[in-house]
Amino acid sequence: MFRQVVVSIVSSATLLSAGMNLGFSAVSLPHMQDVNGPDRLTVDEGSWFASIGFISTLLGCLTCGPLLDRMGRRRTLLVVNFPFVIGWLLMWVAPKPVPIALLYFARLLNGLGGGMISIPGNIYIAEMSTSSMRCMLVTWPSLAISVGIILVYALGLIITEWRYIAAISTFVPIITTVSIYFYVRESPIWLLARGRVEEAEESFKWIREVDKDDEIPKDLVDEFERIIEKSSTMRERVDNESVDEPGVDMPLYQSSEPCYGIRQVPIATQTQDKVSESVSSPYSTLLRSDVWKPLVILNLYFFFMQFSGVPVLISYAVNIMMSEGVSLEPYLATLLLGIVKLIFEIGAGFVQNRFGRRPLSIASGMGMAACMVGLGLHHQMFTNTEDAEETGLMSWVPLLLIFAYVISAAVGFFLIPWAMLGEVYPTKVAGLACGITTCLGNFFGFASIKLFPTIVVLLGGSANGNSINSTEGVFYFYGGVTAFAVLFIYIYLPETFRRTLQEISDDFTRPSRRLNFI
């Protein structure tokens, strides 16, 4: 158990940089758009700065799946940190005034890293953890994103020069890379799929805290056999590789009579039938019901999450605090917002071990929708009132509603879609399916953030010069999207609570009232 926790922490730490990148625009844009500052970005340039990283995130998501399958989980976790190092470094050394092209390029690099880094942690933790621990541990990569957001919010509170914030951020991916190198081992599932049986057994013993020279205890025998069976579904990815080619591992099912330290069972005997059942490519496998159904459901969940206002609040937190006239200093309020978000996400990780994904998702969406409607009503009733005393008394309401909105999102919408990446897809297409989902999810995030000034203007607000002023219609819009998402989740989202990956996959292949709707 201890090593499961350690490797989960270290592999999740790769997403600290992704979180810092998400929150960076919130603390840097007010200074970049300051008319008295050296950079003086416009609203349009600021919206591109906040959102452009999501474009390269799409590429990162698509490249990460093949990297996971070809290089393995551990080596992928190592290499995905390098775009962040270069991106942060470019912003650190940017001249004054900053060339807008350089700023965009740096954000594109960080976005590329964010896409590449979004998948490995979830898959690695899901493959290394036991079913009893998995439900909690797979939420940690999302928690790491929140910790990264808090870090950059805290830096924004005490540092006014955004270049110095970028300088500190440069060292985060360097530290995580070193930690992964020393504390993370390769996934047994991937090793078995590549025919590296002895390494797989050694890795399994290490993560289950069994001495290297000891046999695997009987209570772990069944678990390791399930891993062997699961790894056979990945075998087609290496099926076309020549076993005679130097440096290419022999596919597992072609190995001759190896054993696992459990009992003398030939791998070929265990898996030949399963391998011969399917010779299709991973892309044609997407047509299987146990693949396309979770793919559609989870992608739509990501769409609703991104257009519920979550990424907009993270990217424009300081601006929204100023626009709504909250009672605290905007940067301090933003930092407290990040801390509250993290606290409740941590709590959600434990709560999910009692209530599961569906109830929390529904409760989360209902709370978010109510808060957005409340913000709309407050803006409609008090923002333009001439009664200064009444306005002052009510200035605490938007802050509390924003906090309540983030709390609601933290226990469900912001956390659960990412956690389910490692749960609902069959191992054979996990890299490809997760790549598609994170690709689309980040595209939805780009569209949501980039269109925010446009949505504000269309719904009666203003986005001129260097400021954005929302109206009640903006909050009603996000509340309506979230309310519709709750209905979708109630009808379609499957429960994965305390269920094995195989049981989850089997549910998509058998007739079901909910799942047959799509």
N, C-alpha and C positions, 0 to 999 in steps of 0.2 A: 504493500500500500504506500509506503513512504516513497519508493522510487517512482511510482505512478504519479504521485503529487509533484515530485521534483521535475520529472521530464515534462509534465503538463505546464508547470510554471515557466520553465525555460523555453519550451516551444511556443507558448502563448506570448512570451515577451517579445517575439518578433513583431507583434502587432502594436507594440508601443509606438513605433514610428508612424504606423498608419493612423493611429489616433491623434498624434501630434500634428500630422499633416492635415487631418480633418478640422481640428480646432484652430489651426494657425491663421486662417483667414479672418476668424472672428476677432482676434486680438491685434492683427496687423493692419487690416483694412482701414480702421479709423485713423491710424497714423499715416498710412499710404495716401488716403484721400483728404488729409488735412490740407486746406488751401494755403496754410502758412508753412507747410512742411516742404521738404526737398523733392518729394516724388509726385504728389498731386494727381493720383489716379482718378478718372471719372467713374460714374456709376456703372457704365457699360464695361469699362476696363476692370473694375472691381468685381463685377459678376463673372467675367471670364476668368479672373484670377481665382475666384472661389470655386469655380466649377470645372475648369479646363483639365485638371488632373484626372477627372473621371473618364475623360476620353482615352487617355493612355492606360487607365486602369482596365479598360476593355481588352487591350492587347495583352496586358499582364495576366489577366484571367485566362485568356486563350493559350498562352504559352506555358502557364503553370501546370496544367494538366499533363501535357507531354513530358515536362520536366520531372514531375512526380513519378510517372511511369518509367521513364528512361533512367533517370539519375537516382531515384529512390527518395524517400522522405527526408532523411537526414541531410544529404547533400543539397537538396532543394532548399531546405530551411537555411542552409549556409549562404547560398548564392543570392537569394532574394533580397538580402539586406544591402547589396552594393548600389542599386539605383538611388536609395535613400541617402547614402553617404555622399554621392556626387551631387544630388539635388540640393540638399541642405548646404553643402559647401559652396555651391554657386550663389545661393542667396546670401550666405555669410559674407562673401567677398564682393558682392554687387556694388558698383559705384553709385554716387549720388549726383544727379537723380538717376534712379534705376532705369536701364533700358527695358521697355516693356517686353520686348522679345526674349531677353534673358530671363525675366521673371516668369514668363509663360513656359519657357523651356525647362526651368528648374521645377516648376510645378508638374510638368508632364513627366519628368523623371520620377518625382515622388509619387505621382499617380501610377506610373508603371510598377514601382515597388509595391504600392498598395494593392494592385491587382495580383501580382505574383505572390504576395504574402498572405492573401486572404484565405487560401485553401489549405496549405500544408499543415498548419497547426491543428485544424479541426480533424482532418483525416488521420494524422499521426496519433492524436489523442484517442480517437475512436478505435483505432487498431491496437493500441497499446494498453488500453484500460479494460478492466473487467466490466461486465454489464451492470453490476451494482454501483460502480463508481462512475460509469460513463456519463450518466444523465447530468451529473454535476460538473465533471471535469470538462466536457465539451463546451460548457458555457464560458470557460476561462479565457479563450481567445477574444471573445467579445468584451469581457471585463478588461482585458489588456488594452483594447481600443479606448475604453472609457478612462483608464488610468493615464493613457497618453494624452487624451483631451484635457484632463485635469492638469497634467504637467505643463502643457503649453498655456492653459488659462492662468496658472499660477505665475508663469514667467511673464505673461502679458500684464499681470497686476503690478509686478515690481520692476519691469524693464520696459521702457518706452521705445527703445530702438529695436525694431523688428529684426535687424541684421544680427544683433547679439542673441536674440532668441534662436535664430537659425544656427548660429555658431554652437550653442549648447546642444541643440537637437542633433547636430552632426555626430556627436559621440555616442548617441543612444544605439543606432544600428551596429556600430563598431563593438560595443560592449556585448550586445546580444549575440553577435556572430562568434565571439570568443567563448561565450557561455555554452552555445550549442556545440561547438567543437569539442569541448571537454566533458559535457554532461549528457549528451543525447546519443542513443544507439539507434541503429536502423530497425525498421519495423519487421517483425518476423514474417508477416504476411507477404511483404514485398520480396524478402529474401527467399522465401519458399517458392514464390512464383518465378524467380530467376534461377532456381535450382541450387541455391546455396544453403543446403540443408543444415550443415553443421553450424554455420553462422546463425541461422534462424533459431535453432535450438538454444544456442548460447545466448542470443538476445532475449528469447522467451524466459530462460532461467534468470537472466539478470533483472528483467523488469518485474518478475514474480519473486525476486529475492531468494532464489535457490542457488546454492553454491555451484560453481562451474563443474566440479568433479562429481557432484551428486546426481543421482537419477531424479527425474521429475516425479514428485509425489503423486499418489493415486488421485487425490482430489483435483489435481491440475491436468491429469491425463486427458480427460474428456474435453477440457478447454483447448488443449493443444491440438487434439484431433479435429476439433471444429475449425481451428485456424488452418490446418492442413486442407480441409475441405474447402474453406473459403478461398484459399490461395489458388486453388485449381481453376476458379473462374477468371483469374487474371492471366491464365496461361496463354491465351490466344494472342496476347499482346507481344509475346516473344516467340510465337509459333513460327513466324516467317524468318526469324533470325537464323543464320547458319551456325550450327554448333561447332563447325570447324574454323570459323572466323576468329582470329586472335582477339582476345579481350572481350568476347561475347560469351555470357554464361549460358550453359546448357539449359533448355526448358526443363522444368521439374519433372514432367511426366515421362521424359526420356531417360531419366537417371536409372541406373541399374541397381536394384535391391538395396538401397540405403535404408537405414533405420534411424529412429528418433531418440533413442535412449529410453523408450517406453516399452515397446515390444517390437519384435522383428516383423514388421509389416512393409512389404514393398510399396513404394509410392505409386508405381505404375499400376498395381492392382487396385489401389484405392481410387485412383483418379482417371484411369483410362476411359471408363464409360462416360464420366462427366465431360471430359474434354471432347470426346467424339460426338456428344450431343449437339454441339454448336460450333460451326466453323465460320459464322458470320463476323463481320467487323464490328467494332464498338459502335460505329455510326448506324448500321442497320439494326443493332440491338436496341437503339433508342425507340424503335417501334413496338417493343415489348410493353405489355401493360404495367409490369412492375418497374418500368423505367419512365415511360412517357407520362403516366399519371402523377407520380411524385414530382416530375419535372414541371408539369403545368401548374400543379398546386403550389409548389414552393416559389416558382417564378412570379405567380400572381401575388403571393404573400409579400415578396420583396417589392413588387410594384406598389401595393397599398402602403407598405411601411415607408417607402421613399416619398410618396406623395401625401402622406399624412402630416407632413411638416417637420419630421424629426431632423433630416439633414439640413433643412433651412434654418432651424433654430440653432443647430450646432455651428453652422458657418456664419450666421449673421447675429449671433447671440448679443454682442455688445450693442449693435445697431438697433435691435429690437428692444432691448432694455431702455435705450435712450428714447426711442419712438413712443413707447408706452408710458414713459415717465415714472419708472419704478422708484420706490422710496430709498433705495440704496445706491451707492456709487456703482455705475454700470459694470466696471471691470470686477469689482468685488462681488457683485451679484452674479456675474457670469461664472466666477470661480466657485462660489457656493453652489451654483446650479450643477456644475460638474461633479462636485463632491457628493451632493445629494443623489445624483444619478448613479454614481459608482456604488454608494452604500446600498441602494435598493436593488441594484443589479447583483451584488453579492448575496443579498438576502434572497433574491429570486432564485439563485443557484441552489439554495437549500430548500426553498419552498417547492421547487419543481420536483424534488425527491418525494414530495407528499401529494402534490396535486396534478403534476403532468403538464403537457404543452397546451392542450386545448383550453382548459378552464382559465389558465393564466393569460392566454392570448385573447380570449373573449373579454375577460375582466379588464385587461390592459386597454383594449380598443374602446370599450365603453367609457373608461375614465378619461382617455385622451379626447374623445369626441365631446364629452361634457365640458372639459376644460376649454377647448377651443370655442365652443358655443358661449361659455361664460366670458371669455376674453372679448368675443364679438359684442356681447351685450354691454359689457363694461365700456368698451370703446365707443359704442353707439350712444350710451347714456351720459358719460362723464367727460369724454375727451374734449369736447367742444363747449362744455358748459362754462358760463361766466361766473358761477359761484365759486370763488377761490377756496373758501373754507370747505365746501363740500368736496371739491376736487382734491384738496390736500388730505382729507380724511379717507378718501377712497384710493389714494395712491399706492396703498399696500396690496390692494386686491389683484392687480395684474401680476405682481411678483409672486403672490401665493398661487395664482392660477398657473403661471408658467412653471413653478416648482411642482405643482400637482400634476401637470401635464408630463413633465420629465419623469416623475416618479412612476406614473402609469406606463409610460413608454419603456422605462427601465426594466420593469418586471415582466414585460412581454414582447412588444413589437420590436424594440431595439435589439433584443437578445435572442429570442427564440428562432427567427429565420436563420441566423448564422449558426446557431447550435444544431439545427436540424440538417445542415449540410452533410454532416458526418453520420447521419442516421438513416435517411430515407432512400439513398441510392445504393443499388447492388455494387459490390466491390469491383466487378468487372468493368463498369463504366463510371466508377466514382470520380476519377480524374476528369473525364470528359464532361460528365453531367454537372459536377461542381464548377467546372470552368464555364460552362454555359450559364449556369445560374448566377454566379458571381459577376460574370460579364454583363448579363442583362440587369442584374441588381444595381451595378454601378452605373450603367447607362441611365437607368431610371433616376439614380441620384444626381447625375450630371444634369438631366433634363429638369429635375425639380429645382435645383439651385440656380441654374442659368435662367430659368423661366420665372423665378421669383419676382424680380423687378417688373417683368411684363404682366404677371398675374396681379401685382399690386396696382399697376396703372389701369388694367382692364376692369378691375373691381372698384375703381374710384379713388385710388391713392395716387401718390406722386413719387417719381424716382428721377429727380433732377439734380444736376451738379454733383454733389458728393453725399447726398442723403436719400434715404428711402423712408417714406411715411405710409404706413399701412392704414386700411380702413376695416370696419367690422366685417365687410364682405370677404376679406382675405381669411379671417378666422373662421367664418361660416363655411367657406369652401373646404378648408382642411378638416373641419369637423364633419362635414358631409362625406368626404372621402373615407374618413376613419369609420364612420357609422356603417357605410356600405361594406367596408372590410370586415367588420364584426359579423355581418350576415354571411359573407363568404366563408369565413373561418368556421362558423357554426355548422355550415352545411358540408364542407369539403375536407377540412384539415384533419388528418388522422392522428391518433394518439400514439406516441412512441414511449410512453412512460413505462420503465422497468420491463422492456421487451427487448429481445435479442434482435440483431440486425436481420437475421433470417426470418424471424416472425414478422417483422415490419414489412419486409419484401414480399412475403407470402400473402399478406393481406391485400396487396395491390393486384394479385393474380386471381383471387377468388371473388365470386359475386358479392357485392356490397351495396347497400342502399345508397350511401353517400357517394362512393367512388364511381358508381355506374352513372351518375349524373353527368360525368364528363367523358 
